[in-house]
Amino acid sequence: MDRSPGVTVVERLRAICGAFPEVTERLSHGAPTWFVRGKSTFVTLWEHGHHDNDFPHMWCAAPPGVQGELTAEAPERFFRPPYVGHRGWLGIRLDGEVDWAEIAELCQDAYRTVAPATLVKRLDT
């Protein structure tokens, strides 16, 4: 776990998500959100909480089955987010000890879930 002083959650996610091919960031519903080719969302940060989830967290696309697996395995860290949970997206709490290597893996999985095959291939090279 990396707890570098002075580095914010949004800066960490910006570094992780911005490293993937053809990613852009802009606010969506007031939250920093990362898109593939400017249109397909793969990560959203709710730094100050959102609706009933009044704690820092992120939502990300997830491969089939991952949401159910992680929410069952560690419900204190993972949850089914509103609006996008029915599509398999994963909610991740960011208010405790955060394993940033794990977050990076989840972001990469999210990218792979929504990116076209040509960009996934670029990621792999």
ABEGO torsion letter per residue (X at the ends): XBBBBGBBAAAAAAAAAAABBGBBBBBBGGBBBBBBGGABBABBBBAAEBEABBBBBBBBBBBBGAAAAAAAABAAABBBBBGAAAAGBBBBBAABBBBAAAAAAAAAAAAAAABBAAAAAAAAX
